[in-house]
């Protein structure tokens, strides 16, 4: 379980396709505090740490002095997440799993990507940026104004929603300078695919309605 509050930006150091895909991710986390088997959300996808280490004398810049962890991403994970996000050199929003007693600063996030959306507009508004994101028809009924949504692992509040003729939905988000600085949203561009996770309450409500 996560909150959608990003605490580090990692960089994919290497990718090895061997059945599952082994990814080595540079991080600023103190890897001595990360247990093997721990869950870390990587741009919204909950993945399991299978190896870790520190390369003494290596400086990854924003990723800290050589700290890294490895995860194995299945074919299902690759298929259900944004194209290109697992390529070597890509930056990822990282969040460690929520612990009992932690502050819940965002909203309850499971780390299960519901669908891939697409950025359709990027508009500066003062020092902030207004993003317009297209969500597929399967998610459209579950996105509401002032509701929560997770975009590439980041907990955000929906400003407004407009339904499209093809059943998709366009929704807008206001990205303040702090969020731009602390996440990969300073890289956004029109056409970029993004991982979306709807509010867990919306997911259960949809299930209840379907069973009703």
Secondary structure, DSSP 8 states (H G I E B T S, - for coil): -B-S---EEEEEEEEEESSSEEEEEE-SS-GGG--TT-EEEETTEEEEEEEEEE-TT---GGG-SSEEEEEEE-HHHHHHS-TTTTSTT-EEEEEE---TT----S--B-S---EEEEEEEEEEETTEEEEEEEE-HHHHTT--TT-EEEETTEEEEEEEEEE-TTS-EEEEEEE-HHHHHHSGGGG--TT-EEEEEE-HHHHHHHHHHHH-
